[in-house]
Amino acid sequence: MDYEKKIFDLLSRYDSWWDKGFPIPKMENKLYPYSSIFTPIKINNCEIKNRIVMAPMGNIDMAEETGRPNQMMLKYFEARARGGVGLITTGLVPVSYGIDKSLIELGDLTYFPRIDRTRTVYPAWRDLAMLCHAHDAKVFVQLTPGLGRVGNPQCLITQHSFPRSASFNPNWYMSAVPCLRLSDHSLKKIIKKIGQASADAKALNLDGVYLHGHEGYLLEQVSNRAFNHRKLGRYANKERFAVDMVKEIRKRVGPDYPIMYRIDLSLALNATYKEKMRNVKPLKRFRKERQVHETLRFMVNLVKAGVDVFDVDLGCYDNWFLPHPPSSMPAGCFLEISELVKAYFKEKGIKSNKGQEVPVVAVGKLGYPDLAEEALRDNKCDMVMLGRPLLADPDWVNKAYKGETMSIRPCIGCQEGCLNEFVEGGHPQCAVNPLTSFEWEFPNEVTPSETKKKCLVIGAGPSGIMITKTLLRRGHSVDLFEKEDHIGGQLIEASVAKIKYEMKNYLHFLEEEVSKLKENKGFKLELSKVVKLDEIKDKYDVIICATGAKEVKPNIPGADKKNVFLADEIFKNPAKLKDFENIIVAGGGMVGCEMAYFLRYELNKKVAVIEMDKYMMNHLCTANRSHLIHYLDEGKVELRNMTKLLKVNDNSIEVSVNTSKNKPNPYVCWAPILPENIENPIDKLKPIKDTWKKEEIMMDALILALGSRSETALYDELVKAHAAKEIYKVGDAIKPGRVWEATRTAFRKGAKI
């Protein structure tokens, strides 16, 4: 088999994937009962009750600053164990403190949990084991040797110490910051630290250790010639660091303790960026990545050293949308990878040191019970790893066992709460589940209200439905009024494009939830209901305006022409563009770029996007924006940043374009946008000059995706008229945002009324 060609072919199918062999899945139960999912499996001497593994999602900024896991982290994991997961894996727990300076903040504090610091952290780990074991779930702790070139480069400023890597490599966040080479002595110290942490994990009643050897973290950096350019010394051999580490763990924990290893079959950098790998800094430094056949040989040697089970994916930080597949990527995107590894192990007769077959765990958007069951039945994997789906619904497994598939709250793939939030300085949460990471605060979800109130909720979008459900659970009565003839609000338009299939599944989930609410005698739904003040004044104790937001049309010359449309108009009725071929999208935020993707890959239009900001999709999760940008580039969509719309003519637009040579390349998706509170000293050396020139761009039609404005007129009217004793806004009516803000504000308001 030509393994490299297979990787190239697979990535070439991640653009219009719905036409290239990938399904558009739904929450269905056609394969129920899920006999394969609920078949036990033995890993070394550890028996797992089912085939569902919780991915290492979570624990950054969920422990005390000393590294001791706190109640937030413990209750977060317990909720998933209680929900039926067979195997819990923690998020990464570094052990290379004192060597990898990027792990430490000022004051010797860290945002990671620690298992190595002192005995003061031990009780919390024992508590974690106890909480999960109470629900018959096993726990593997994910240990990492360090971050290397993907660590925070601020250590250079705060500690006057360079980040460290396998070789002299550029830092991912700031490529101008070099990472210095770790000595063989330092790498041997890390191996000893991993061994000690593993022995501690066993003593603390954790059920196994899980090595973080993928995605371009330090273990991957030393094990992959893309990053390891050493010519001399023990660890010039790219496999030896990991093999030595596994042997050290096995020596410390004995033969009966499970060792799991996370690996990428390929960094897939060449398959992603092709010719860019030869001419783009810093990509060209990483051209000589480990080949697939080398990875397979490496995995065999890891098994000989003592590894019992693998999970396998693709990619690294420089193509971050692969190890963190966003909403726009297909479900089951890596099943061909796990199937390849499983077939290789079978062909070669690979067995663990316990004489067992080596299980292969599949990853990559498998949060649909039918899809997970099919993958297991078709022998594409031995276990299924779920991360974000278990944040969205910790009871995923229990609901699947009961066949209550339609009641599983689906992940929408936005990655705003689970990933981007801790990048921006918070801790992992979930856009559709406001309890994620707050299980400790709401142990019973909500408590009954002492005073039962008559409530009116105006607007049946995500926030309106969330607050309605919350109020009903607290014992209030609720009338839900919606001006349209359907529920969902802006989700209707947001779920039209095929890359938004997860949003469509969430819309179906909300429809199912509202259908169930009709069984509650205290609930009434009225569709096509336009609220009038005199009809509701003094008839309710509480009125909540979940009236959403409306797209903005700018006050510029020509914006009212017949070939100018709002994004929502086109998502509602794409046929409006049937006579237009050359389309410009004004607004390079998430909506504008998703519109461009829709136009290019579903309607086959010629597309350009203009954006005033210096970045496309600023503040969107790196994985989500990088997938869109990469395949917009592949699809020849023109992206023009720092371009202001001035005027619309019949067949053209007039713009003002910044011509500074230092303005960012809008197609860069191999590097992140730094949070705004992080100052990049290199930027000061290359300032963007305020040089603008006018330009005319030809087009057939213009689509405006320039943001929204809160709909507050009704709220203002109600407040002025004192229509009820309590009047509130939730969701977009407070500030236009995402599903995450809508559900969060609605739940918290409802929990306190």
Buried (B, 14 or more C-beta within 10 A) or exposed (E): EEBBEBBBEBBEBBBBBBEEEBBBBBBEBEBBEBEBBBEEBBBBBBEBBBBBBBBBBBBBBBBBEBBBBBBBBBBBBBBBBBBBBBBBBBBBBBBBBEBBBBBBBEEEEBBBBBBBBEEEBBEBBEBBBEBBBEBBBBBBBBBBBBBBBBBBBBBBEEEEBBBBBBBEBBBBBBBBBBBEBBEBEBBBBBBEBBBBBBBBBBEBBBBBBBBBBBBBBBBBBBBBBBBBBBEEEEBBBBBBBBBBBBBBBBEBBEEEBBBBBBBBBBBBBBBBBEEBBEEBEBBEBBEBBBBBEBBBBBBBBBBBBBBBBBBBBBBBBBBBBBBBBBBBBBBBBBBBBBBBBBBBBEEEEBEBBBEBBBBBBBBBBBBBBBBBBBBBEEEBBBBBBBBBBBBBBBBBBBBBBBEBBBBBBBBBBBBBBBBBBBBEEEBBBBBBBBBBBBBBEBEEEBEEBEEEBBBBBBBBBBBBBBBBBBBBBBBBBBBBBBBBEEBBBBBBBBBBBBBBBBBBBBBBBBBBBBEEBEEBEBBBBEEEBEBEEEEBBEEBBBBBBBBBBBBBEEEBEBBEEEBBBBBBBBBEEBEBBEEBBBBBBBBBBBBBBBBBBBBBBBBEBBBBBBBBBBBBBBBBBBBBBBBBBBBBBBBEBBBBBBBBBBBBBEEBBBBBBBEBEEBBEBBBBBBBBBEEEEEBEEBEEEEBEEEBEEBEBEBBBBBBBBBBEBBBEBBEBBBEBEBBEEBBBBBBBBEBBBBBBBBBBBBBBBBEB
